[in-house]
Amino acid sequence: MAAHFLAAALPIGPAGRDPAPLWREAEAGIAAAARAGAGLVVLPELFALPYVAAEAPGGWAGLAESLDGPTVTAIRAAAMESGAAVLFGMALAKDSGRPFKAALLARPGGRVEVLAHKIHLPPAGPGEPYGEADHFSPGEPAVCSVEIGPVRVAALICYDRRFPECWRAAAQAGAEVVAVLVGGPAPSDPQGLYAAELQASARANAVYALAAARYGTETGTGRPVRHDGETLAFGPDGALLARAARADRRPLLVAIDPARLAKARETNATAARLRLPRQFEVASCLN
């Protein structure tokens, strides 16, 4: 990477049964980030949909969309109008079976790419009858990175951040920035665990960690669902670079500094010293 690059993470929430307000919120945030100079804007997991993992899946199957559906159409238009690439999460329909949780990249020229399917689906919460595996299919265990401007970016979807192998595969794929698309409640997490996971993984792999999280309490399922993640960024040396206040709708902006990356990789080259077998393959992107 030869030049500084500005990336943004956009908090979103809370979602209801109608995705249109979240599309509009995302469009406004993307435009604001692009005006500030961001070349990449990251949105959360399933950014326009309520978190329904604990509900009976039959009533929510229609939330999944194809690549020519309204969510892709809205974000593609926002990317083209703003001039920024947009990485966003949605429920991606398959020809058969349960859909994927997917991370898609809309480029300013109008192309949309699937960068990741969620690999690990968390179990049902304590006392809950259903979990994500009742609604979605797990993705293949593969991680890729793509060029966005002067940087290489990989995407992890929420729970995948908990698995060090995912970060290692992203680094092996050449990622300089790992974008984490966050959604869903985590009420049993100890205080500070979420940020600690991101910080430790960024430092161990000498990558920037940029997390975009949903916020607020949703009631679209008929009961409250509180989102506990934060939108924040860590440098490749593990330093906290930026943190959004909860319910702050402004884009979180982070400068990706090639000198900082080079120094982190020179002084903390953990990834280069790995001797264990690789459990994930480094893959080409999905389309």
ZAKETI-98585 format. One record per residue (C-alpha): chain; residue number from 1; x negated, z negated, y; residue in three letters. Coordinates in steps of 0.001 Angstrom, whole numbers, plus 500000, padded with zeros to 6 digits. Last residue first. Example, Ala and Ser with C-alpha at 12.3 -4.5 7.8 and 13.67 -1.06 7.14 Angstrom:
! residues 2
A;2;486330;492860;498940;ser
A;1;487700;492200;495500;ala
This chain:
! residues 287
A;287;517876;507490;485635;asn
A;286;517033;504175;483981;leu
A;285;513683;503576;485539;cys
A;284;510570;504232;483511;ser
A;283;509789;501233;481406;ala
A;282;507203;498535;481119;val
A;281;507981;497039;477735;glu
A;280;508931;493440;477351;phe
A;279;507428;490949;474919;gln
A;278;503782;491561;475834;arg
A;277;501420;489795;473494;pro
A;276;499537;486803;474928;leu
A;275;496142;487288;476575;arg
A;274;497123;487180;480261;leu
A;273;494058;487122;482509;arg
A;272;495042;489984;484789;ala
A;271;498383;488342;485496;ala
A;270;496730;485178;486751;thr
A;269;494710;487035;489398;ala
A;268;494822;484227;491941;asn
A;267;491994;484869;494434;thr
A;266;491759;488663;494363;glu
A;265;495436;489277;493756;arg
A;264;496457;486912;496526;ala
A;263;493945;488467;498933;lys
A;262;495161;491993;498209;ala
A;261;498802;491012;498648;leu
A;260;498103;489275;501936;arg
A;259;496191;492321;503177;ala
A;258;499044;494629;502162;pro
A;257;501572;492632;504219;asp
A;256;505248;492890;503293;ile
A;255;507039;491675;506416;ala
A;254;510158;489651;505593;val
A;253;513562;489745;507296;leu
A;252;516563;487642;506235;leu
A;251;519648;489577;507308;pro
A;250;522217;487564;509270;arg
A;249;525258;486193;507480;arg
A;248;524172;482575;507529;asp
A;247;526554;480816;505110;ala
A;246;523710;478565;503925;arg
A;245;520714;478725;506239;ala
A;244;518412;481571;505362;ala
A;243;514860;480866;504242;arg
A;242;511698;482707;505179;ala
A;241;508030;482870;504215;leu
A;240;507631;480078;501665;leu
A;239;504026;480341;500476;ala
A;238;503465;481156;496796;gly
A;237;500334;483292;497369;asp
A;236;502303;486506;496731;pro
A;235;504672;485429;499522;gly
A;234;508005;483736;499025;phe
A;233;511398;484811;500349;ala
A;232;514822;483231;500713;leu
A;231;518554;483752;500306;thr
A;230;519851;480656;498593;glu
A;229;521811;480096;495416;gly
A;228;524594;477554;494984;asp
A;227;527767;479612;494844;his
A;226;530930;477561;494464;arg
A;225;533827;478724;492284;val
A;224;537172;477180;493247;pro
A;223;540175;477845;491004;arg
A;222;542776;480618;491024;gly
A;221;540292;483366;490157;thr
A;220;540112;484559;493755;gly
A;219;539141;481111;495036;thr
A;218;535516;481676;495974;glu
A;217;533348;479020;497590;thr
A;216;530490;480128;499821;gly
A;215;527283;482064;499310;tyr
A;214;525934;485027;497405;arg
A;213;522196;485334;497169;ala
A;212;519468;487811;498109;ala
A;211;516074;486794;496753;ala
A;210;512758;488314;497853;leu
A;209;509725;487372;495770;ala
A;208;506458;488943;496963;tyr
A;207;504016;489473;494130;val
A;206;500815;487768;493000;ala
A;205;502102;487196;489439;asn
A;204;501585;483445;489224;ala
A;203;502317;483006;492922;arg
A;202;505624;484854;492943;ala
A;201;506721;483231;489689;ser
A;200;505957;479715;490921;ala
A;199;507790;480234;494205;gln
A;198;510844;481855;492635;leu
A;197;511251;479150;490020;glu
A;196;510646;476406;492594;ala
A;195;513370;477814;494841;ala
A;194;515934;477616;492043;tyr
A;193;514758;474226;490802;leu
A;192;515087;472475;494165;gly
A;191;517822;470027;493186;gln
A;190;518285;469982;489430;pro
A;189;520485;472792;488132;asp
A;188;523816;471753;486574;ser
A;187;525967;473337;489287;pro
A;186;524508;476826;488837;ala
A;185;527230;479077;490201;pro
A;184;527086;482845;490237;gly
A;183;525093;485389;492153;gly
A;182;521490;486338;492837;val
A;181;519811;489747;493086;leu
A;180;516087;489050;492832;val
A;179;513807;491621;494463;ala
A;178;510264;491603;493102;val
A;177;507874;493083;495656;val
A;176;504409;494408;494827;glu
A;175;505582;495885;491538;ala
A;174;502987;497787;489508;gly
A;173;504811;497896;486178;ala
A;172;502546;495093;484944;gln
A;171;503847;492957;487808;ala
A;170;507444;493656;486815;ala
A;169;506640;492941;483163;ala
A;168;505110;489604;484114;arg
A;167;508148;488724;486198;trp
A;166;510465;489502;483303;cys
A;165;508225;487623;480854;glu
A;164;508509;484501;483006;pro
A;163;512218;484240;482104;phe
A;162;514346;482300;484603;arg
A;161;514457;485249;487025;arg
A;160;516550;487124;484429;asp
A;159;519421;484772;485311;tyr
A;158;519946;486528;488689;cys
A;157;519255;490241;488230;ile
A;156;515615;491248;488491;leu
A;155;514617;494308;490521;ala
A;154;511164;495876;490886;ala
A;153;509684;497278;494091;val
A;152;506564;499315;494829;arg
A;151;505672;499502;498490;val
A;150;504767;502245;501011;pro
A;149;508328;503545;501488;gly
A;148;510299;502501;498444;ile
A;147;508290;503340;495344;glu
A;146;509833;502288;492056;val
A;145;509238;499511;489544;ser
A;144;510428;499118;485968;cys
A;143;511535;496332;483626;val
A;142;512651;496713;480003;ala
A;141;514444;494447;477547;pro
A;140;517529;496670;477087;glu
A;139;520529;495498;479054;gly
A;138;523007;492904;477897;pro
A;137;526661;493980;477723;ser
A;136;529175;492312;480030;phe
A;135;532430;490338;480101;his
A;134;532268;488010;477090;asp
A;133;528472;487815;477462;ala
A;132;528991;486453;480979;glu
A;131;530647;483299;479696;gly
A;130;533997;482176;478361;tyr
A;129;535782;478978;477278;pro
A;128;534103;476708;479868;glu
A;127;533463;473046;479005;gly
A;126;529849;473199;480088;pro
A;125;529103;476701;481373;gly
A;124;529285;479712;479098;ala
A;123;525892;481076;478154;pro
A;122;523724;483127;480490;pro
A;121;523381;486889;479960;leu
A;120;519760;487998;479748;his
A;119;518790;491630;480325;ile
A;118;520769;492461;483455;lys
A;117;520526;496224;483815;his
A;116;517923;497529;486198;ala
A;115;516890;500308;488573;leu
A;114;519931;502596;488460;val
A;113;519280;505286;491058;glu
A;112;521454;506605;493912;val
A;111;520316;509619;495951;arg
A;110;521824;510044;499411;gly
A;109;518713;510766;501496;gly
A;108;518651;507185;502746;pro
A;107;518172;505886;499175;arg
A;106;520782;503887;497305;ala
A;105;519167;501682;494654;leu
A;104;521286;500162;491904;leu
A;103;521003;496804;490151;ala
A;102;523361;496572;487187;ala
A;101;525525;494103;485346;lys
A;100;526445;496335;482478;phe
A;99;529922;497190;481247;pro
A;98;531557;496081;477976;arg
A;97;532152;498730;475360;gly
A;96;532433;502481;475678;ser
A;95;531426;505200;478128;asp
A;94;529811;502502;480253;lys
A;93;530994;500992;483542;ala
A;92;528532;499506;486014;leu
A;91;529473;496107;487450;ala
A;90;527600;495942;490756;met
A;89;524401;494715;492374;gly
A;88;522652;496234;495377;phe
A;87;519314;497662;496512;leu
A;86;519690;499540;499801;val
A;85;517151;502002;501219;ala
A;84;517241;502099;505004;ala
A;83;518094;505093;507223;gly
A;82;521176;503327;508561;ser
A;81;523691;506145;508113;glu
A;80;522341;507313;504760;met
A;79;522045;503798;503397;ala
A;78;525543;502854;504589;ala
A;77;527023;506020;503052;ala
A;76;525357;505285;499711;arg
A;75;526673;501732;499969;ile
A;74;530293;502820;500404;ala
A;73;530202;505544;497730;thr
A;72;528484;503248;495242;val
A;71;531224;500659;495775;thr
A;70;534023;503252;495684;pro
A;69;533152;504828;492330;gly
A;68;530932;507863;491708;asp
A;67;528384;505891;489699;leu
A;66;531195;504431;487613;ser
A;65;532999;501185;488300;glu
A;64;533619;497855;486568;ala
A;63;536288;495590;488074;leu
A;62;538914;496914;485676;gly
A;61;537824;494580;482886;ala
A;60;539006;491555;484851;trp
A;59;542236;490521;483149;gly
A;58;540927;491059;479643;gly
A;57;537811;488975;480200;pro
A;56;539477;485553;480111;ala
A;55;537825;483634;482951;glu
A;54;534530;481719;482951;ala
A;53;532502;484806;483925;ala
A;52;534771;485660;486863;val
A;51;532402;485542;489854;tyr
A;50;534318;487466;492503;pro
A;49;533230;491016;493301;leu
A;48;531565;492692;496303;ala
A;47;527979;491490;495770;phe
A;46;527948;491840;491993;leu
A;45;524366;490462;492189;glu
A;44;523181;490051;495764;pro
A;43;522165;492647;498387;leu
A;42;518602;493776;499160;val
A;41;517844;495861;502272;val
A;40;514749;498073;502331;leu
A;39;513148;499936;505258;gly
A;38;513853;497098;507664;ala
A;37;513163;497845;511350;gly
A;36;515449;495379;513139;ala
A;35;518019;498144;513566;arg
A;34;517840;498664;509793;ala
A;33;518634;495008;509165;ala
A;32;521632;495123;511511;ala
A;31;522981;498316;509889;ala
A;30;522603;496816;506411;ile
A;29;524361;493641;507536;gly
A;28;527305;495548;508999;ala
A;27;527659;497708;505882;glu
A;26;527447;494643;503646;ala
A;25;530206;492854;505536;glu
A;24;532343;495996;505398;arg
A;23;531818;496379;501652;trp
A;22;532576;492674;501271;leu
A;21;535876;493066;503112;pro
A;20;536769;496050;500869;ala
A;19;536175;494261;497554;pro
A;18;539772;492985;497242;asp
A;17;540061;490322;494538;arg
A;16;537997;487885;496537;gly
A;15;534321;487481;497412;ala
A;14;532628;484720;499409;pro
A;13;530256;485981;500435;gly
A;12;527085;487930;501128;ile
A;11;523529;486958;502085;pro
A;10;521353;489975;502943;leu
A;9;517695;490214;501996;ala
A;8;515478;492331;504223;ala
A;7;512238;494263;503855;ala
A;6;509737;495251;506530;leu
A;5;506693;497252;505482;phe
A;4;503124;496825;506675;his
A;3;500853;499726;505891;ala
A;2;498454;501114;503269;ala
A;1;500000;500000;500000;met
